[in-house]
Amino acid sequence: MDATKISAYVDAYYITNRAHVAWSFWASLTALVVGLAVLLVGVCLAFFGVDHAISITTTGAGIITQFVSAGFFYLYNKNLKQLNVFYRELVQIQDLFFALGLVGHIPESERPGTVLALIGKILSRSGASTELTPELVRALTESRATRP
């Protein structure tokens, strides 16, 4: 897969998920405003002495709608965090493909050192920095060779 296609996929993924998160936010905000309005109407009905059953039902509906809104906002927050995690991982994969593509443009005599440095960076992304030594490369090669 070429770099432009990968970049297009990453951008499309991000745009789609950003749209979903935006819809989630506006649904949460709408539920919050509607619930608050219903709650205030119920309190006003109770305050002005309208039938108790109607005012209690309206106030209860407003409270339930507020809880629904809180659930929506909770899901919105989770979606936003997940979007950021997935996007960060996609960008790392995109960077890896770009780096591997650039290795092909380096003079042949400099490639082994560059490839070793690239492998070291990839290995150290998820944890503490790992210096790539010949022993580590040999151990990784041997461990892959012994896998079934």
N, C-alpha and C positions, 0 to 999 in steps of 0.2 A: 504494500500500500504506500502510495507516495505521500509526501509531507502535506501537500495542499488538501488532499482528501482527508487526511487525519485531522488537520486543522479545521476543516469544514465540519466534520463530525463533532469535534469538541465544541465548536461554536454553536452548532445546532442543538446539541445536548444542553448546553448552558442556557440558551435562549428559551428552550421548551420548559426547562425546570424553573427558570426565573418567572415565566408566565404562570406556572402552576402555583408557585409561592405567592405571587401577587394576587391571584384569585383567592387563595387561602386567606391572605391577610384581609382582603375586602369582605369576604364572607364572614370572617370573625368580627370585623368592625361593624358590619351591618347587623349581625346578631346582637352585638353589644348595645347598639343604639336602639334597636327595636325593643330589646328586653328592658332597657332603662326607661323607655317611653311607656311601655305597658306597666312597669312597676310604679312609675310616677302617677299614671292614670288611676291605678288601683288605690294608691295612697290618697289621692285627691278624692276619689269616690268615697272612701272610708271617712275622710275628714269632713266632707260635706253631708254626711249622713245618708247616703244612698244605701239601698238594700245591702245588708251585711254579706249575704251569699255572693252577690255580684262583686263587691269590693274585695272580698277574701279570694275569690276565684281569680280575679284580675291580678291582684298582688301576687298570688301564688304562681300564676303564669309568667309574670315578669321575673320572679326569682328563678324559676326553672329555666327561662330563656337566658338569664345571666350565667347560670351554670353551663348551659350549652355553649354560650359564647366563650367561657373560660376554657372549655374543652377544645374549642376551635383554635383559640390562641395557643394552647399547649401543643396541638398538632402542627400549627404554623411554625412554632419555634423549633420543633423536632425536624420538620421538613427543611427549614432554613439551615440548620446545622448539618443535616445529611447532604444537602446540596453543596455546601462548602467542602465537605470531606470528599465527595465524589469528584467534584471539579478539581480539587487539588491533586487527586490521584490521576485524573485524566491529563492534567498539565504535566505531571511528572513523566507519564508515558510518552506524551508528545515530545517533551524535551529529550527523552532517551532516543526516540527515533531520529530527531534532528541531529543529536550528537553522533549517532551511528552513521548517519548520512554524511556528516562532515568528515568523518574518519577516512572515507574514500577519497577525499580531496587532499589529504596530507601526503607528502612525499613518502615513498615506500620505506625509506631508511628511518623515518621518525614514527611510523605507525605502531610498532610494538610498545614503545613507551607510552604513547597516547592511549592505546587500547588498555594497557595496564592501569593508567591513571583513571580512565573512564570506568573500568570495572571497580576500582577502589571507591570512586564516588558513588556508584550505584549501590555497592555493599554498605556504605556508611550512611545512606539516606535514612534508613529506618532506626538506626541506633547510634551508638557512639562511633566516632570516627575510626575507621579501620585502615591501617596502612597496608598496602598491597605489597607483600614480599614474595620472592620466588617460592618460599616454603608454603605460603598460603595458596598460591596458584596451584602448586603441585598437589596439595591436600584436597583442594576443590576438584581438580581434575581426577584424582584417584577416587574420590567419593562418588563422582558421577559415573566413573567407569565401573564401579562395583555394584551400581544399582541394577536391578533386574529389568 
